[in-house]
């Protein structure tokens, strides 16, 4: 018989639901190994109450989850004679670093953003599936895993942080498990929920990199409120200080929106003062631009383009001064660096733990012709 039976359900009418449940029962009676998908997958509790032996339940359009459940229930041994795709999959990044997507969509409704209307609400991947992918990547030569999503901190909320394969669907648990694979683990797009504090000790232990990419967007309470972002800028400063007390080398990257409708000169000055206090390591800024479908387009008091340009220049000047001081403080220190490129003249370009590829800084090495991309070496910063 079949290794596993896949039952596609319908939940549009009560009669269709009952017919779907009958089909699940028949499949269990005939085979015993059943995966349920389709519209009734949104009523997983009702299905499990009647058929607790079901192997997995996925909802509509969750194609990756369905395939993952099938592969878990009936794994196919890899064979070089029949597999066209290598075991680690196909990737467009260099061999030594890989992006690892843990969820899709976002539950927030920020006034300037249209991601939820494009990607939908948060849908997390199963932690055991993520870990399997990470293990394959590391086995194939990945030395750095870059964890990405639209909202990494919210990972697993839609699953109610359930446990799969012995791993809880929660950012902290997933980060701890990934940290045990022996590769650098870098967290991106981290929304500053309270439980983010729990990953800082993992940085101090060396399980994940002392690096957080947190899009604060602004600091002035009035602007944050208009953006529909939490107005807890003072609390954030306290938390940043506590993070640095636990993991002194933590690098914090962030992005900000300047010239948001209603932003006053006082709001902008507040942001600059906040930036002086926060002393962020990496900062990017964007001048507000209306995006079709964004709620912010209808807000009053738009900021003139000339004012946006002037504030952008002042903001970047301030952030550049902070960054320069932080970089100067690294001179004389010995840092671990991952090599990205070795050139023909015996030099090499790499990154420290504080630098994500393509968006942060670089470390340039001399007398490095013996190194290869992906090597991690200790270097003295001059």
TORPA-615880 format. One record per residue (C-alpha): residue in one letter; x, y, z. Coordinates in nm, 4 decimals, decimal comma. Each point is the difference from the previous one (the first is absolute). Layout:
N
R type       px       py       pz
R    A        X        Y        Z
...
//
This chain:
382
R type       px       py       pz
R    X   0,0000   0,0000   0,0000
R    X   0,0867   0,3654  -0,0005
R    X   0,2665   0,1310   0,2396
R    X  -0,2350   0,2797   0,1040
R    X  -0,3475   0,1232  -0,0995
R    X  -0,0643   0,3717  -0,0570
R    X  -0,3608   0,1121   0,0567
R    X  -0,0920   0,3393  -0,1472
R    X  -0,2998   0,1390   0,1903
R    X  -0,2712   0,2596  -0,0592
R    X  -0,1465   0,2200   0,2724
R    X  -0,2413   0,2182  -0,1964
R    X  -0,3200  -0,1771   0,1112
R    X  -0,0834  -0,2193   0,2988
R    X  -0,0835  -0,2843  -0,2394
R    X   0,3411   0,0381  -0,1636
R    X   0,1690  -0,0092   0,3415
R    X  -0,1805  -0,3200   0,0899
R    X   0,0937  -0,1551  -0,3331
R    X   0,3633   0,0987   0,0613
R    X  -0,0053  -0,1607   0,3452
R    X  -0,1437  -0,3184  -0,1506
R    X   0,2811  -0,0049  -0,2563
R    X   0,2595   0,0375   0,2778
R    X  -0,1599  -0,2907   0,1872
R    X   0,0030  -0,2192  -0,3098
R    X   0,3660   0,0797  -0,0674
R    X   0,0964  -0,0847   0,3582
R    X  -0,1932  -0,3272  -0,0168
R    X   0,1614  -0,0990  -0,3304
R    X   0,3551   0,1237   0,0551
R    X   0,0505   0,1487   0,3471
R    X   0,2559   0,2643  -0,1071
R    X  -0,1929   0,3150  -0,0899
R    X   0,0847   0,3661  -0,0566
R    X  -0,2866   0,2497  -0,0154
R    X   0,0126   0,3265  -0,1972
R    X  -0,2378   0,2524  -0,1531
R    X  -0,2607   0,2344   0,1462
R    X  -0,0892  -0,2194   0,2980
R    X   0,3624   0,0174   0,1057
R    X  -0,0999   0,3246   0,1732
R    X  -0,2067  -0,2143   0,2373
R    X   0,2828  -0,2263   0,1059
R    X  -0,1318  -0,0467   0,3545
R    X  -0,3310  -0,1386  -0,1279
R    X   0,1818  -0,2420  -0,2304
R    X   0,2395  -0,1194   0,2714
R    X  -0,2858  -0,0422   0,2460
R    X  -0,1558  -0,2524  -0,2350
R    X   0,3185  -0,1444  -0,1548
R    X   0,2943   0,0444   0,2407
R    X   0,2149  -0,2356  -0,2079
R    X   0,0220   0,2422  -0,2949
R    X   0,3692   0,0617  -0,0758
R    X  -0,0257   0,3681  -0,0932
R    X  -0,2573   0,2691  -0,0763
R    X   0,0650   0,2997  -0,2235
R    X  -0,2257   0,2811  -0,1181
R    X  -0,0832   0,1363  -0,3453
R    X   0,2840   0,1199  -0,2231
R    X   0,2612  -0,1416   0,2386
R    X   0,1773  -0,1863  -0,2772
R    X   0,3405  -0,0028   0,1672
R    X  -0,1490  -0,1373   0,3217
R    X  -0,1792  -0,2770  -0,1923
R    X   0,3156  -0,1028  -0,1831
R    X   0,1973   0,0158   0,3243
R    X  -0,2520  -0,2215   0,1769
R    X   0,0104  -0,2544  -0,2856
R    X   0,3808  -0,0036   0,0005
R    X  -0,0005  -0,0522   0,3754
R    X  -0,2554  -0,2821  -0,0151
R    X   0,1534  -0,1698  -0,3041
R    X   0,3589   0,1196  -0,0448
R    X   0,1733  -0,0898  -0,3260
R    X   0,3668  -0,0987   0,0376
R    X   0,2216   0,2340  -0,2055
R    X   0,1507  -0,1561  -0,3094
R    X   0,2512   0,1657  -0,2351
R    X  -0,1451  -0,2090  -0,2830
R    X  -0,3528   0,1423   0,0179
R    X   0,0297   0,3310   0,1879
R    X   0,0421   0,3013  -0,2275
R    X   0,0137   0,2448   0,2903
R    X   0,2850  -0,0374   0,2529
R    X  -0,0965  -0,0963   0,3535
R    X   0,0651   0,3538   0,1279
R    X  -0,2327   0,1458  -0,2635
R    X   0,0725   0,2776  -0,2459
R    X   0,1061   0,3407   0,1317
R    X   0,1061   0,3303  -0,1527
R    X   0,2270   0,1128   0,2835
R    X   0,3640  -0,1066   0,0373
R    X   0,0510  -0,3446   0,1441
R    X   0,1174   0,1238   0,3402
R    X  -0,3089   0,1966   0,1032
R    X  -0,3709  -0,0688  -0,0433
R    X  -0,3276   0,1762   0,0706
R    X  -0,2408  -0,2069   0,2080
R    X  -0,3625   0,1107  -0,0230
R    X  -0,2044  -0,0969   0,3054
R    X  -0,3392   0,1585  -0,0731
R    X  -0,2028   0,1976  -0,2518
R    X  -0,2360   0,2927   0,0538
R    X  -0,0565   0,2397   0,2890
R    X  -0,2741   0,0660   0,2556
R    X   0,0838   0,3696   0,0431
R    X  -0,1766   0,2764  -0,1868
R    X   0,2582   0,2774  -0,0082
R    X  -0,1368   0,3044  -0,1823
R    X   0,2895   0,0219  -0,2468
R    X   0,0138  -0,3702  -0,0905
R    X  -0,1958  -0,2175  -0,2441
R    X   0,1720  -0,3326   0,0723
R    X  -0,3084  -0,1541   0,1706
R    X  -0,2123   0,0759  -0,3065
R    X   0,2594  -0,1707  -0,2199
R    X   0,1262  -0,2823   0,2207
R    X  -0,2957  -0,0412   0,2332
R    X   0,0112  -0,0662   0,3723
R    X   0,2823  -0,1856   0,1688
R    X   0,0480  -0,3634  -0,1048
R    X   0,2903  -0,1721   0,1752
R    X   0,1898  -0,3025  -0,1253
R    X   0,0277  -0,2997   0,2274
R    X   0,3168   0,0224   0,2109
R    X   0,1062  -0,3553  -0,0801
R    X  -0,0252   0,0765  -0,3729
R    X   0,2101   0,3141   0,0448
R    X   0,2585  -0,1935   0,1964
R    X   0,0181  -0,2717  -0,2654
R    X   0,0632   0,2622  -0,2676
R    X   0,2662   0,1647   0,2149
R    X   0,1718  -0,3325   0,0646
R    X   0,0162  -0,0702  -0,3743
R    X   0,1402   0,3453  -0,0697
R    X   0,2696  -0,0365   0,2650
R    X   0,0883  -0,3474  -0,1239
R    X   0,0413   0,1468  -0,3507
R    X   0,2443   0,2682   0,1166
R    X  -0,2061   0,2862   0,1431
R    X   0,1930   0,1773   0,2764
R    X  -0,2539   0,2761   0,0675
R    X  -0,3804  -0,0240   0,0230
R    X  -0,1913   0,3246  -0,0449
R    X  -0,3453  -0,0424   0,1550
R    X  -0,2611   0,2063  -0,1843
R    X  -0,3758   0,0615  -0,0096
R    X  -0,2301   0,2998   0,0054
R    X  -0,0123  -0,0201   0,3823
R    X   0,2502  -0,2409   0,1528
R    X  -0,1071   0,0756   0,3586
R    X  -0,3568  -0,1144  -0,0720
R    X   0,1165  -0,3405  -0,1226
R    X  -0,2356  -0,2738   0,1181
R    X  -0,2794   0,2285   0,1271
R    X  -0,2371  -0,1432  -0,2611
R    X   0,0906  -0,3512   0,1200
R    X  -0,0568   0,1022   0,3622
R    X   0,3665  -0,0915   0,0496
R    X  -0,0799  -0,3700  -0,0314
R    X   0,2792  -0,2573   0,0066
R    X   0,1038  -0,1914  -0,3118
R    X   0,2714  -0,2617  -0,0022
R    X   0,1040   0,0978   0,3512
R    X   0,0413   0,3699  -0,0858
R    X  -0,2443   0,2714   0,1072
R    X  -0,1093   0,2397  -0,2744
R    X   0,1471   0,3055   0,1722
R    X   0,2819   0,2321  -0,1025
R    X   0,2092  -0,0734   0,3105
R    X  -0,0275  -0,3783  -0,0303
R    X   0,0688   0,0069  -0,3728
R    X   0,3023   0,2279   0,0464
R    X   0,1400  -0,2327   0,2672
R    X  -0,0435  -0,3060  -0,2254
R    X   0,1571   0,1738  -0,3001
R    X   0,2882   0,1154   0,2179
R    X   0,0960  -0,3596   0,0703
R    X   0,0694  -0,0752  -0,3684
R    X   0,3458   0,1584   0,0057
R    X  -0,0672   0,2886  -0,2406
R    X  -0,0344   0,3709   0,0671
R    X  -0,3680   0,0870   0,0532
R    X  -0,1104   0,3577  -0,0736
R    X  -0,3526   0,1278   0,0793
R    X  -0,1639   0,2494  -0,2351
R    X  -0,3297   0,1959   0,0121
R    X  -0,0477  -0,0358   0,3746
R    X  -0,2977   0,1940   0,1345
R    X   0,0797   0,1175   0,3574
R    X  -0,2460  -0,2192   0,1903
R    X   0,0815  -0,0581   0,3698
R    X   0,1090  -0,3599  -0,0639
R    X   0,2860   0,1237  -0,2210
R    X   0,1802   0,0469   0,3327
R    X   0,0167  -0,3804   0,0225
R    X   0,2298  -0,0368  -0,3020
R    X   0,2680   0,2331   0,1394
R    X   0,1395  -0,2657   0,2397
R    X   0,0355  -0,2301  -0,3033
R    X   0,2315   0,2634  -0,1466
R    X   0,2009   0,0144   0,3206
R    X   0,0334  -0,3809  -0,0150
R    X   0,1239   0,0174  -0,3597
R    X  -0,2916  -0,1998  -0,1398
R    X  -0,1133   0,2813  -0,2314
R    X   0,1777   0,3113  -0,1238
R    X  -0,0166   0,3143   0,2174
R    X  -0,2000   0,1787  -0,2687
R    X  -0,3583   0,1258  -0,0216
R    X  -0,1687   0,1561  -0,3005
R    X  -0,2919   0,1955   0,1510
R    X  -0,1990   0,2453  -0,2156
R    X  -0,0899   0,2650   0,2620
R    X  -0,1292   0,2357  -0,2758
R    X  -0,0133   0,3044   0,2318
R    X   0,0192   0,1052   0,3664
R    X  -0,2371   0,2949   0,0423
R    X  -0,3219  -0,1247   0,1696
R    X  -0,2289   0,2065  -0,2268
R    X   0,1573  -0,1402  -0,3153
R    X   0,0022  -0,3578   0,1299
R    X  -0,3698   0,0328   0,0827
R    X  -0,0768   0,1298  -0,3501
R    X   0,2024  -0,2873  -0,1428
R    X  -0,2005  -0,2418   0,2179
R    X   0,3217  -0,1127   0,1658
R    X   0,0416  -0,0480   0,3776
R    X   0,1055   0,3298   0,1608
R    X   0,2443  -0,1460   0,2541
R    X   0,3194   0,1816  -0,0984
R    X   0,1141   0,0593   0,3593
R    X  -0,0468  -0,3650   0,0900
R    X   0,1981  -0,0987  -0,3100
R    X   0,2958   0,2078   0,1193
R    X  -0,0076  -0,1810   0,3352
R    X  -0,0103  -0,3353  -0,1753
R    X   0,2905   0,0902  -0,2299
R    X   0,2079   0,0849   0,3084
R    X  -0,0932  -0,3332   0,1612
R    X   0,0846  -0,1890  -0,3215
R    X   0,3438   0,1572  -0,0081
R    X   0,0545  -0,0881   0,3648
R    X  -0,0599  -0,3676  -0,0862
R    X   0,1673  -0,0077  -0,3444
R    X   0,2441   0,2965  -0,0151
R    X   0,0916  -0,0623  -0,3652
R    X  -0,3591   0,0020  -0,1255
R    X  -0,0411   0,1920  -0,3268
R    X  -0,3413   0,1553  -0,0591
R    X  -0,1098   0,0964  -0,3495
R    X  -0,3179   0,1939  -0,0687
R    X  -0,1879   0,1985  -0,2609
R    X  -0,2056   0,3179   0,0334
R    X  -0,2651   0,1802  -0,2027
R    X   0,0523   0,3763  -0,0214
R    X  -0,2576   0,2589  -0,1059
R    X  -0,3005  -0,2137   0,0942
R    X  -0,3269   0,2009  -0,0268
R    X  -0,0371   0,2196   0,3061
R    X   0,3662  -0,0240   0,1057
R    X   0,0907   0,3358   0,1554
R    X   0,3420   0,1528   0,0539
R    X  -0,0414  -0,0828   0,3690
R    X  -0,0696  -0,3650  -0,0882
R    X   0,3117  -0,0111  -0,2158
R    X   0,2161   0,1568   0,2716
R    X  -0,1376  -0,2584   0,2421
R    X   0,1124  -0,2736  -0,2403
R    X   0,3518   0,1461  -0,0215
R    X   0,0263   0,0142   0,3798
R    X  -0,1272  -0,3565   0,0236
R    X   0,2615  -0,1071  -0,2548
R    X   0,2736   0,1592   0,2118
R    X  -0,1234  -0,2009   0,2981
R    X  -0,0464  -0,3273  -0,1859
R    X   0,3434   0,0053  -0,1709
R    X  -0,1086  -0,2481  -0,2675
R    X   0,2770  -0,1703  -0,1975
R    X  -0,1619  -0,0098  -0,3429
R    X  -0,2687   0,2449  -0,1142
R    X  -0,1927   0,0441  -0,3230
R    X  -0,2642   0,2602  -0,0784
R    X  -0,2724   0,0478  -0,2580
R    X  -0,1848   0,3156  -0,0965
R    X  -0,3728  -0,0704   0,0208
R    X  -0,1567  -0,0627  -0,3374
R    X  -0,3672  -0,0864  -0,0515
R    X  -0,0504  -0,3644  -0,0990
R    X  -0,3189  -0,0995  -0,1769
R    X  -0,2325  -0,1634   0,2508
R    X   0,1738   0,1288   0,3151
R    X  -0,2200   0,1604   0,2665
R    X   0,2585   0,2755   0,0537
R    X  -0,0899   0,1507  -0,3363
R    X  -0,3207   0,1422   0,1506
R    X   0,1642   0,1618   0,3021
R    X   0,0001   0,3808   0,0274
R    X   0,2987   0,2355   0,0163
R    X   0,2355  -0,1483  -0,2590
R    X   0,3615   0,1070   0,0413
R    X   0,1386   0,2011  -0,2964
R    X   0,2686  -0,1758  -0,2061
R    X   0,2566   0,2703   0,0747
R    X  -0,0506  -0,0539   0,3751
R    X   0,0329  -0,3764  -0,0444
R    X   0,3304   0,0483  -0,1809
R    X   0,1325   0,2327   0,2690
R    X  -0,0988  -0,2334   0,2844
R    X   0,1434  -0,2993  -0,1840
R    X   0,3369   0,1761  -0,0362
R    X   0,0069   0,0967   0,3689
R    X  -0,1020  -0,3494   0,1093
R    X   0,2651  -0,1745  -0,2091
R    X   0,2670   0,2435   0,1179
R    X  -0,0854  -0,0776   0,3625
R    X  -0,0117  -0,3771  -0,0545
R    X   0,3280   0,0066  -0,1964
R    X   0,1750   0,1711   0,2915
R    X  -0,1271  -0,2689   0,2398
R    X   0,1085  -0,2760  -0,2364
R    X   0,3468   0,1512  -0,0479
R    X   0,0566   0,0169   0,3756
R    X  -0,1103  -0,3606   0,0435
R    X   0,2276  -0,1191  -0,2805
R    X   0,2956   0,1939   0,1424
R    X  -0,0506  -0,1781   0,3318
R    X   0,0656  -0,3327  -0,1747
R    X   0,3530   0,0925  -0,1056
R    X   0,2485  -0,2232   0,1781
R    X  -0,2552  -0,2690   0,0788
R    X   0,0143  -0,3577  -0,1269
R    X  -0,3234  -0,1011  -0,1723
R    X  -0,1275  -0,3122  -0,1702
R    X  -0,0595   0,0627  -0,3710
R    X  -0,1723  -0,2175  -0,2592
R    X   0,1656   0,0191  -0,3420
R    X  -0,2235   0,0904  -0,2950
R    X   0,2501   0,0527  -0,2830
R    X   0,3715  -0,0683  -0,0513
R    X   0,1533   0,2105  -0,2780
R    X   0,2855  -0,0767  -0,2393
R    X   0,2390   0,2366   0,1767
R    X   0,0006  -0,1920   0,3272
R    X  -0,2579   0,2163   0,1736
R    X  -0,3418  -0,0978   0,1265
R    X  -0,3310   0,1581   0,0957
R    X  -0,2010  -0,1267   0,2939
R    X  -0,2456   0,1001   0,2673
R    X   0,0027   0,0068   0,3784
R    X  -0,2841  -0,1302   0,2143
R    X  -0,1396   0,3551  -0,0073
R    X  -0,0343   0,0010  -0,3800
R    X  -0,2713  -0,1666  -0,2066
R    X   0,0761  -0,0575  -0,3690
R    X  -0,0801   0,2776  -0,2480
R    X  -0,1555   0,2423   0,2513
R    X   0,2730   0,0549   0,2628
R    X   0,3738   0,0578   0,0017
R    X   0,2993  -0,2033  -0,1172
R    X   0,3380  -0,0960   0,1402
R    X   0,2903   0,0116  -0,2486
R    X   0,2943  -0,2341   0,0568
R    X   0,3501  -0,0140  -0,1439
R    X   0,2234  -0,3076  -0,0298
R    X  -0,3111  -0,2129  -0,0251
R    X   0,0631  -0,1916  -0,3197
R    X  -0,0005  -0,3310   0,1876
R    X  -0,3606   0,0480   0,1160
R    X  -0,3242  -0,1105  -0,1652
R    X  -0,3512   0,1401  -0,0029
R    X  -0,1790  -0,1216   0,3118
R    X   0,3103  -0,0214   0,2175
R    X  -0,0400   0,1610   0,3415
R    X   0,3226   0,1554   0,1261
R    X   0,1099   0,2263   0,2849
R    X   0,1406   0,3332  -0,1176
R    X   0,1404   0,3095   0,1679
R    X  -0,1856   0,3194  -0,1010
R    X   0,2330   0,2857  -0,1038
//
